[in-house]
Amino acid sequence: MNPINALRDSLSVANGLAETVFAKSVFAKTGIAEKRLSFSVVLLAASIGLHAQAASTSEGGFPAPTAKTLARDADYRTRLTPFLTADSATTRYVAAQAQTWLNYAGHESSEASPTDAHHFAVLEVERLLKALEQGSALSMVTPVPPTSGVMRRDLWATAELLKKHPGFSCAANQVAEGEVTLVWAAAEYCELGWRHAREHFSSAQRLLDSARQQAESCSDLTAPVPAWPTDIQYPSFVELNGSEKGCQGVKGPWPLAVPDFSSSAPTQPATEPSIPLSPAAQAEVLAIPRNVHFALDKYELSPESMNVLGEITQALKKYPQISATLIGYTDPRASVAYNQRLSDRRARSVENYLVQQGVDRNRLAKMGKGETEQISRGDFVTSTALSRRVEIVFVADGLEIHATEQEQDLQREK
């Protein structure tokens, strides 16, 4: 706001309130004038203070980014832009990582004061941008800062597999964004808990799922799509993150070792840290389905979908530390507004069923994503049937969840 206008508004408010006091006063004329003057001065001083504070804070009440910071970030984005569309998949991957680190830094700068995570993210942007501009060797290993840790090993393994996939050139940007989002999600979980982290984990999963679809349908493939490796073995959480509570960054072998697509045999991590592990420290791995499907234009659950949700219900009852986010989707037909409402109803149907089976509603969150994030696999009928779904993102402390996509309840149009 213009300072002159702010001062004028402040005087107007102060005098208006003072007139109310003046009208109701029964003091002598001189006393009234003194009270009126003093009251106006107090209100004016307070109002000027509020205007000064508002000028230096964001809408959320935290310090707004300085002009210098905004100019620096704009410069970074301008310099990154040409690399995001480069011919080299590695170049695009590194540029997309730098861009996502910059987004993370912007989020962290909105806190009451710049955090360690903010400083780390900015340094990563500068390091990656320098390597791009100088033509230096580009690393495809994502660092995990001391403010974060390694969670969702299945998603980290997916990212590493995609880097080896012959269709990586079609998925490079999404893989990079997914990896940094995993760092971001774990940092939010370590600091604030699952309610603040779950959408970030959900976003990372959507990015990497989409990246896999892009890789497997990539026009650069000159041979049949290779089989996706199975039975990948992970180091334990303690081996990766250390035995102390809280987040200290990655301590064990990094990045995760995954098999090549030319061999279906799983590989062991190259090194094993000498950390004494007690049985209680070993994280349990839970296999659980993560999606259900719907008929065209329907949000009611089929008997087959109820069977799938029955497995999920048993897991949620057995492990009370698990929380879940239910995300509804539709196929692309009908209007955007209609599909948004339908996706909301599908997520609500799953929530209501789980609650009816005895799951505490406070452990569940839901949202509809409408016709976004379509699945393209096979012919039109199969693709739209796969897109009519609710995906479930699970988060749990001390429990590795291997959430798998299932199709036993798929409802194709006839």
Buried (B, 14 or more C-beta within 10 A) or exposed (E): EEEEEBBEBBBEBBBEBBEEBBEEBEEEEEEBEEBBEEBBEEBBEEBBEEBEEBEEEEEEEEBBBEEEBEEBBEEBBEBBEEBBEBEEBBBBBBBBBBBBBBBBBBBBBBEEEBBEBBBBBBBBBBBBBEBBEEEEEBEBEBBBBBBBBBBBBBBBBBBBBBBBBBBBBBBBBBBBBBBBBBBBBBBBBBBEEBEEBBBBBBBBBBBBBBBBBBBBBBEEBEEEBBEEBEEBBBBBBBBBBBBEEEBBBBBBBBBBBBBEBEEEEEEEBEEEBEBEEEEEBEBEEBEBBBBBBBBEEBBEBBEBBBBBBEEBBEBBEEBEEBBBBBBBBBBEEBEEEBBBBBBBBBBBBBBBBBBEBEBEEEBBBBEBBBBBBBBBBEEEEBBBBBBBBBBBBBBBEEBBBBBEEBEEBBBEEE
